[in-house]
Amino acid sequence: MARIEINLLPRELRRKRKGITLDKNLTLVAGLVGILAVLILTASILQTIKLKGLDEKIAEAQIKVNQLKQKIELVDALTDLKDKVLKRMSAIETLDKNRAVWVRVLEDLSKRVPDYLWLS
């Protein structure tokens, strides 16, 4: 059988229990500090994960930038080459347009100049 003991002495005279007794307020504050620490740790971990993701995206963007720089340089070189070719073509077209005129001028000059005359 279990024995039940009831202490009828006032609180001041009762034997104090040996061991640690915690105040309710101290326990509440310690619990809140613990919860706050867990929240801060969780936020820190989440921010670290986001930061790693952003670093990966930055690295990918940098690779794309380098690839596009090479393509831009190629396009610029081709544009310069195209401009040079167009300038040469316009010079050739100008000469071709005026070629018939010069042929007529020299033909007319050769008809008007007497034989055995040298022009220099």
Secondary structure, DSSP 8 states (H G I E B T S, - for coil): --------S-TTTS---SS----HHHHHHHHHHHHHHHHHHHHHHHHHHHHHHHHHHHHHHHHHHHHHHHHHHHHHHHHHHHHHHHHHHHHHHHHHHHHHHHHHHHHHHHHHS-TT----
